[in-house]
Amino acid sequence: MTARQVIYSGRVQGVGFRYSTKQIASGFDVTGWVRNLDDGRVEMQVMAADADELDAFLEDIQQSNLGSHIKERVINKVPPLTGARGFTIVR
């Protein structure tokens, strides 16, 4: 499993970012979650059995209408998520 934490900054809250990310995830074999942070950024933790699948998912987010809202994206390697099923929005 390949897992990543992605922190998005820019105008990423109040624009349907989490919902759109979940919709994009439905087209990929990925597991994880996305949530708003108190400082206005959005955090996502996501994993996939295939690193190429994970990379394609992250690229689709950038290429979607969300890309215009993203000012910066920081990607960190993290251990695989435990107990995660599907892709969800965390509140």
Kinemage of the C-alpha trace (Angstrom):
@kinemage 1
@onewidth
@group {chain A} dominant
@subgroup {mainchain}
@vectorlist {calphas} color= white
{ca met a 1} P 0.000 0.000 0.000
{ca thr a 2} L 1.105 3.519 -0.821
{ca ala a 3} L -0.270 6.254 1.450
{ca arg a 4} L -0.021 10.035 1.326
{ca gln a 5} L -1.081 13.009 3.390
{ca val a 6} L -1.892 15.992 1.189
{ca ile a 7} L -2.395 19.503 2.542
{ca tyr a 8} L -4.104 21.934 0.179
{ca ser a 9} L -4.073 25.687 0.704
{ca gly a 10} L -5.689 28.496 -1.217
{ca arg a 11} L -9.424 29.060 -1.537
{ca val a 12} L -10.188 25.444 -0.656
{ca gln a 13} L -12.980 25.866 1.901
{ca gly a 14} L -16.499 26.948 1.034
{ca val a 15} L -16.163 25.896 -2.615
{ca gly a 16} L -17.242 22.225 -2.414
{ca phe a 17} L -13.653 21.000 -2.265
{ca arg a 18} L -14.279 18.015 0.015
{ca tyr a 19} L -17.402 16.918 -1.844
{ca ser a 20} L -15.706 17.216 -5.241
{ca thr a 21} L -12.666 15.309 -3.964
{ca lys a 22} L -14.948 12.495 -2.796
{ca gln a 23} L -16.640 12.428 -6.212
{ca ile a 24} L -13.266 12.217 -7.974
{ca ala a 25} L -12.183 9.423 -5.591
{ca ser a 26} L -15.183 7.331 -6.661
{ca gly a 27} L -13.486 6.872 -10.047
{ca phe a 28} L -10.319 5.438 -8.508
{ca asp a 29} L -9.368 2.483 -6.342
{ca val a 30} L -8.359 4.648 -3.365
{ca thr a 31} L -9.213 4.659 0.322
{ca gly a 32} L -9.031 7.544 2.741
{ca trp a 33} L -10.588 10.754 3.942
{ca val a 34} L -10.626 14.527 3.475
{ca arg a 35} L -11.352 17.253 6.044
{ca asn a 36} L -11.252 21.004 6.591
{ca leu a 37} L -8.621 22.354 8.962
{ca asp a 38} L -9.269 25.252 11.325
{ca asp a 39} L -6.673 27.420 9.551
{ca gly a 40} L -8.503 27.358 6.191
{ca arg a 41} L -6.528 24.534 4.591
{ca val a 42} L -7.826 21.084 3.621
{ca glu a 43} L -6.121 17.845 4.675
{ca met a 44} L -6.478 14.550 2.858
{ca gln a 45} L -5.063 11.163 3.732
{ca val a 46} L -5.354 8.619 0.976
{ca met a 47} L -3.906 5.238 0.073
{ca ala a 48} L -3.965 2.792 -2.817
{ca ala a 49} L -2.499 -0.604 -3.548
{ca asp a 50} L -1.038 0.804 -6.769
{ca ala a 51} L 1.156 3.920 -6.523
{ca asp a 52} L 0.254 4.866 -10.118
{ca glu a 53} L -3.445 4.815 -9.192
{ca leu a 54} L -2.779 7.139 -6.273
{ca asp a 55} L -0.728 9.491 -8.453
{ca ala a 56} L -3.472 9.546 -11.103
{ca phe a 57} L -6.076 10.408 -8.440
{ca leu a 58} L -3.979 13.293 -7.120
{ca glu a 59} L -3.399 14.542 -10.663
{ca asp a 60} L -7.131 14.412 -11.446
{ca ile a 61} L -7.791 16.659 -8.450
{ca gln a 62} L -5.252 19.162 -9.791
{ca gln a 63} L -6.704 19.017 -13.322
{ca ser a 64} L -10.333 19.332 -12.182
{ca asn a 65} L -12.136 22.596 -11.487
{ca leu a 66} L -10.615 22.384 -7.982
{ca gly a 67} L -7.192 23.145 -9.414
{ca ser a 68} L -8.053 26.819 -9.808
{ca his a 69} L -8.691 27.053 -6.047
{ca ile a 70} L -5.424 25.398 -5.017
{ca lys a 71} L -2.553 27.758 -4.280
{ca glu a 72} L -0.231 25.159 -2.753
{ca arg a 73} L -0.187 21.386 -2.341
{ca val a 74} L 2.157 19.653 0.106
{ca ile a 75} L 2.429 15.865 -0.187
{ca asn a 76} L 3.924 13.742 2.599
{ca lys a 77} L 4.460 9.992 2.764
{ca val a 78} L 2.561 8.417 5.672
{ca pro a 79} L 2.013 4.862 6.898
{ca pro a 80} L -0.993 3.050 5.413
{ca leu a 81} L -4.292 3.939 7.068
{ca thr a 82} L -5.717 1.305 9.378
{ca gly a 83} L -9.405 0.512 9.447
{ca ala a 84} L -10.258 2.861 6.574
{ca arg a 85} L -13.009 1.823 4.166
{ca gly a 86} L -13.918 3.756 1.064
{ca phe a 87} L -13.273 7.479 0.807
{ca thr a 88} L -15.083 9.734 3.248
{ca ile a 89} L -15.486 13.333 4.314
{ca val a 90} L -14.428 13.814 7.935
{ca arg a 91} L -15.978 16.687 9.852
